[in-house]
Structure formats: structure tokens, C-alpha cells
């Protein structure tokens, strides 16, 4: 199963339009040892000529254009994109759906709460209801595995909250467990989903926002072959220094990478899988490939996701 990282930055991307932190400034000035990144977005090949998107980032149009596999192939109007799986209702995760509005039919998989926020509270998403069967919404269960076009998925409720833009009534009736999910993704056994045949049982974990790692999650991660894990912030204090945020990484639902309770320390015993940081904020020093922090994550056996990276499950 081919998985492509179309975007690897946190919300805002790298550089971020209104940020002049050391990373963003040096990248713009051509004095940075590293590359720019679009907002986190994945896609996997679900069959010959068919791809599933994981989330729909605000950068989706450019990400599709940068990925020949996602280009239209037949006739005037066509797209290999058949399914979109949403892990939340934030702008970073869902606004790209609006970019898929040009009379193309596809399925959208989201928790019931996320579906209702987008389709019932945000009238702009009506552009996906211009003809019958345009966007076919399917509810993601939290307590059972589900299928998406040849892949077997399992949702894990994460510590995140619903977007700040939702109203009080919607907030009161929504299940907080459905706000933000992580996903475990595996090719459905017995079915070749890509040119490269995959042995059964290969699993990728997509967990871009993790507040802590209880023992049960650690055991689950131990069984995964590839981890795409929360690489948002290097230190707990990092976001508190950004004007307007005023919260620590942990208060935002992100474990920092460093420190005694950070990801490097917490997952040090996890040596059987490929470990990749994704959802990297533009302030994070690991983006600078000459930094001590970048060297520390590489020495600990981690990779730093970049746009265009390909993973074979
Ligand atoms: Zn910045």
C-alpha cells in the first residue's frame, strides 16, 4: 500500500503567512538549512487509479498539483480521489473539501459530530450538495473497525476539542470523544491494494495530536509498523512564546518532543517501527537540519516528515 505525505506542517504551514520567527524569516531569506512545508495532508492508494485522502487541508489544491498520481486521467472531468477521511472539523482538516467542489462525486468519512458541524452549521459546505450523490457522508464509529475502499481503519479518540467556531448548542449536544480522532490504517488483508503486494497486518498510525501516552496506547503503537506522530512542538514552552497563543504545548493537547515527559523519552522503547514526526509547527527547531534538535531526533531513530515523502506499507 502506497502512502504519500502531501503536507507535513502544522496549521499555518511553513513559512506561515504572518510569522517572522527565526525559522520562517531565514527560510524566506534563503538562509535556512531545510525546506518549506504545506499543511499536514496524507493520501494512500486504495486501488489501481484510486486514492483516498486523509483530511482535506487548506493547501489541498497545490498538494494535488504536486502529486501526478492525483491528477485527472480520463476525459475532461475526472479525479482518482474517491474517498476523504476526516479526523476533525478544524480549518486545517476540513477546509480543503471546499476545493473539491467542481462536480466530482466522492465519499466523506467523519464522526457523526464532525459531519453535523460541517454540513448543518456551515452553509458554505452546501457547495458539496449541488447534485445528488456529490459528497456521500459516512459516519466513523469509535468502537469498531471500518472499511474505506480496500483499507481497514480504526479510530482512536484523541484529547482534542471541537473547533472554537462551533456554537454553544452544538457543543452541548456533541460527543467530545468525536471531536478529534487518530487513525490506525492497514491494507485489507487478502487484497492487493497496490502494485507492491503487502504482507497482511502492516499498520500505520496517524496521530498528529497526542497529549499523553497511556500504557494501552504504547502497547498499540508497539504493534504498528509506521508511526506518523505528533511533531508539533519541540518544547512545552514553545507555543507560549508565540503572541496570541499563551498556552503550553501540553495545554494545547500536544506532547512536546523533548523533556522528561516528551515523545523522545516516552517512546524510546519503541524500536521495532519506523517513527516519523509530522504536523511540525513552523517554530519547531527540528525543521532546521543543522540544528542540535534535528540531530537529536535523528540520533533517537526518528525521521522528520517532509512533503512528497512516500511510505510503503
Ligand atoms: Zn514562523
Boltz pocket constraint, residues with backbone or C-beta under 6 A from the ligand:
constraints:
  - pocket:
      binder: B
      contacts: [[A, 15], [A, 16], [A, 19], [A, 20], [A, 21], [A, 22], [A, 23], [A, 24], [A, 25], [A, 282], [A, 283]]
      max_distance: 6.0
